[in-house]
Every structure is written in C-alpha cells, then in structure tokens.
Amino acid sequence: MTEESARLARALIEFREAEGISERELAHRTWLSEATIRIFESDRGGLPTPTVARSFEEVLGWAPGSIKTTPSDAMGRESSADSAMELE
C-alpha cells in the first residue's frame, strides 16, 4: 500500500464511520461497487482510476484532482467492473 492509497483508505473508513453508513451505502453514494469500496478501504488498494478517484473526491468533499490516480493506460478491469455494476 502506498502512502496515497493509505490516505484514501483512512479517509473512506473515517467518512463511513462519521456518517454512520455501510459499505453498501457508500457504494450507492459513489456509484461504485461494494467490492471497489472494500478494495480501497483495505491494504489491497492501490491507486484508483480517474473515474473512481472523481467519485471518491465528490463524496469526501475533496477538490478535483486531489487523489492521485493510475496512469490512463492502466485503466482496465476496475473501471469495467464498476461500469457493469452500475448497469445492474
């Protein structure tokens, strides 16, 4: 886990605790899957794709671009999985 991913994980967990919401509710608010929330709250989380980062920034109230993201050519499985989940 990088320092950036650790910062994001702490922020997401603290946000959920402060709001008193579940992973499911955070997933609903961000339009992401519960699996994505769990990944970024865990020690398995790396840097998010730009789309995922933007969703987290919006819900956390952070400025756009404040979350470091993966390079655009690294976008793949994660954004595809979240897109599929949004269609359900």
N, C-alpha and C positions, 0 to 999 in steps of 0.2 A: 504494500500500500504506500503510495507516495504521500508527501505532505499535503498536496492539494486534495487527493481523494480522501485522506483522513479528515481534513477540514470539512469537506462536503458531507461525509458520513456523520460527523458530530452535529453539524448544522441540521441535517434532516431528522436525526433522532431527537435533538433538543426541540425542534419545531413540533414534531408529533407529540412529545411529552407536554410541551407548553399548551398546545391546542387540545390535548386530551383525545387525539384521534388515532385510529388504527392504520396499519399499512394499507388496508383496503381504501380507507377514506383519503389518504394521501395520494394513492394511485388514481382515485377518482378526480381529485383536485388538479392533478398534473396531467391527466390524460395518458398516463403511463401504466404499465402492468405492475401488479403486485410483485412479480419476480424482479422487475427492474428496481423497484424500491428496495427490496431485500438485498439485492446485489450491491447497490450503492450505500446501503447502511452497514454492510459487512466489510470484513477485511479482504474480500474478493474484488471489491470495487476498484476499478481503475478510473481513468478519465472518461467522462461521458461524451457522447456525440454532441454536436452543436444543438440539435433539436432537443435532446434530453436536458442539456445544460440550461437552455432557454426556459423549459418548463419548470425546472428547479428554481431558477432565478426569479421567475414570476411568483411562485408560491412562497418563496422565502423573503420576497421583497428586496432582493439584491439587484444592483444595477446590471443592465445587459452587458455581457462580456466579462463579468466578474468571476465566472467559473471557467477555469482552464479546460479546454476540450481536446479530444483526439484530433489528429490531422484529418482533413476532409476525406483523404483517400483511404482512411481506416474505417470509415463508416460501413457497416455491413449488417451482420446478424442482429445486433441490438436494435437498430432503428427499424429493421424489417419486422422483427418480432413485436415491437411496440405498435407499429402500424397495423399489423394483423390483429393485435389485441383491441385496438381502438374500433375496429370494424365489428367486433362481437357485440 
